[in-house]
């Protein structure tokens, strides 16, 4: 797989996802209309949750830059459950930060 180089400037969106641990902000930047890099922010710099989310965002970004389909990440992350799932309201049910990330990314999968 060949890596696509990052342009100097990218446009993106940052939706907020409510999880059992609080708000998670997922920034998705686009290159040629396709998701190119992902940043996940939850918690304070230096915490374990923050570092794990940063690592997950970097790993997803590397995959996207090498042509891994976004659907693969959505399928892999959907339904992962943590100790504090958000069950209510039912239309916003989110079982973990990873599940919330999958919900956000699924909105960018081309149908």
N, C-alpha and C positions, 0 to 999 in steps of 0.2 A: 504494500500500500504506500502510496506517495502522499506526503504531507503537503497540505495547502498552506502557503505562507500567510501570516496574518497581515492584512493591510494596516496602515498607520491609524486609520479612523474606521470605527464600526459603529453602527446604530443598534440600539437594543431596547428592551423593555424589562421592567422589574415588577412583576406581580407579587402580591403579598399572599401568603398561605397561612391560615390559622391551624396550628397543631396543638396537641395536648401539652407541649412544652412552651407554647407561645408562638409569636409570629415568626415566620421564616420568609425571607425575601430572596427570590430567585431572579437573577439577572441573566437574560438570554440575549447575546449579541449575535447579529446576523451578518453574513457575507454572501452577496449575490442572492439575497432573499431566503437563505437557509440558515438554521441555527449553526453557529460556528464555535461559540464558547459559552460556558455556563459558570456563574458565580453564585454561591449559596451562602447567605448570611443569617446566622442565628446565634445569639449569645455574644459574649465579649471576647475580644482578642485575647489569646493565651489560654482559653478554656479548651477542654477536650472536645466538646461538641463543636466549637468553632473550627478547630483544626481538622476534625473528621469531615465536616461539611466542606471546608476548603479543599481537602484532598479529593473528595468525591467530585467536586466541580472541576478540578484540574484533570482528573482521570477521564471524565466525560468529555471535556474539551479536547483532550488529545485524541480520543476516539473519533469525535466529530471531524477534526482536522485531517484524519486519515481515512475518512469515508465510512465509518461505522454508522449504520442507519439509526436515527433517533428512536425508532420503534423498539430497537433492542434494549435500550435503557429503560424505556417505559415498561416493557414486559418484565424486565429483571427487578425493577424497584417497586412496582405496584404491589400493594398488600403487605409489605414488610411491616411488622408490628413492634412497637416499643412498649415500655412499661406504662406510658401515659397516653393511650389512644384517645382521640377526640371523637366521641360518639354522637354528640348533639351539637347543633341541629343536624338532622339526618342528611340533608342535602350537602352539608360541608364535612361529612365524616372523613376523618383523616387518621390513619393508624400509626403514623410516624412521620418524621421529617422526610425520610426517603419516599414514603407513600405520597406525601404532599408534593415533593419534587416530581414524582411520576405524573401526578395530576396536572401540574403546570406544563411539563414537557409534552404531554399528550395533546395539549392544545396547539402545538406546533408541528404535529405529525401531519404530513400531506395525505389527504384522503383520496 
